[in-house]
């Protein structure tokens, strides 16, 4: 009977430790993503890119407004971009890291993300949210809108 009680106590301790670790891992993931937003719940996307007119997309049920249907979901997915490191914005001169003006400004449900230049070392890019600068993967940048293909004539 005593061995059974000890076994149950050990089992409960292990289950508690696993639950605590899972909670800790979830909190750690959120601390190392660009925003706490869940991309699947984003309703409004505004994008301004250098040299292009601003665009706005709104979720309408399971679909997005606008002709470029794949783009709004791609932009919303940037909310969960992994962050290598966070730094205070005061540590940087915005012009030196491509944030004066930014290359792109993405606003997801009111959360503004400004994208800057590539970092000098590594394959990372600067992104500003509020008073913090994130170092994110270089490819984690909003893509421009799709363009129409140029008309072609068959070669004779």
N, C-alpha and C positions, 0 to 999 in steps of 0.2 A: 504494500500500500504506500509506503514512504517513497519508494523508487518511482511509483506512478505519479505521485504528487510533484516530486522533483522534475520529472520529465515534462509534466504539464507546465510548470513554472518556467523551465528552460524554453519550451516551445513558445509560450506567450512572450517571453523576453525577445526571442528571435523575430517573431512577427512584429512586435513593437519596433525593433531596430530597423527592420526592412521598411516599415511604414514611415519612420522618421527619415530614413535615407532617401526614400522616394520624394518626400516633401522637400527635403533639403536640395535634391537635384533639380526639382522644378523651380525653386527659388533661384538657384544658381543659373539656370538657363535664362530666366527672365532678366537677371542682372547682366547677362552677356548677349542680349539682343538689342537691336536698335530702338525698338519701342515695345511697350507691353501689349500693343494691339494684336488681336487675332485676325490675320488676313481674311479669313472667311466671314468675318462680321463687319468689315469695313463697308460703309455705305456711300461715302463721298470721296472722290479722288480729284485733286487739282494738281496740274503739272505745268510748270513753266520751265522751258529749256532755252538756253542761250541761242538766239537767232531764230526761234520758232514762236508762233503765236501760242498763248496759253490755252490749255484744254481743261475741260471739266467733265467728269464722268459720274453718274449716279447709278446705284444698284436699283434695278427694277425687278424685284422678285429674284429669280435665278440668273438674270441677265443684266448686262450693263448697257447704259445709253451710249450712243455713238456708233460709228461705223467700224472702228478698229476693235473688234470684240475681244481679242486675246490680250490687248494691251492693259486695260484697267485691272484685270486679275494679276498680271505680272507686276504692275505698279503696287498693288495692295500687298503682294507677297514680299515686297521689300521691307515691310514693317517688321518682319522677323529675321532680318539680316543679322548674322552673327557679328559680334563686336570683339575685336582682339584686345582693345584697351580703351578706356575712357580717360580723358584729360580735361581740366578746366579750360574753357575758351579763353580766359585771361592769359594763359600761357602762350598764346599764338597771336601773331599779327594776321588778321584775316586776309590781307592782300598776298601774303607770303604762301598761303595754302589754298589759294583759289577760291576764297569765300567773299571777295570784295570786287565784283559781285560773284555770287555762286554760279557754277556751271548749270545747275538745275535746282529747282525748288519743288519739292513734292509735299503736298499736304493731304494727309489721310485722316478723315474725320476730325479735323482741327489740329492735328499734330503736324507741325512744320519740320521738314527735314531739308537741310541745305547741303548740296553735294559740292565738294571742292576738288582740288587737284590730287594727283597720285602722290603718295609719300615718297621721299627720297630713297628710303631703304625698304626692301620687301615689296610685295605685291599688294599694297594697301592704298586706300583712298581716305581722305578726310571727309567727315560728315558732321554737321553741327545741328544739334537739337537743343534749343534754349541756350543755357550757359555752359554746355559741355560739347567737347569734340570727341567723336568716335573714330577709331581706326577700323575700317571695314575692308572686306575683300575688294580688290580693284574692280572686278567685274560687277559689283553690286551697285549699279548705276541705272537710273531710268533709261529705257531705250526710247529713241525717237519714234514718231509715228511711222507706220508703213507708208510707202509711196507707191503710186501707180507705176507699173512697168512702162518703159518707153515703147512706142509702137515699133515693130520691126517689119521689114520687108524681106521676103525670101530672096536668097541669092540665086541668080540665074546662071 
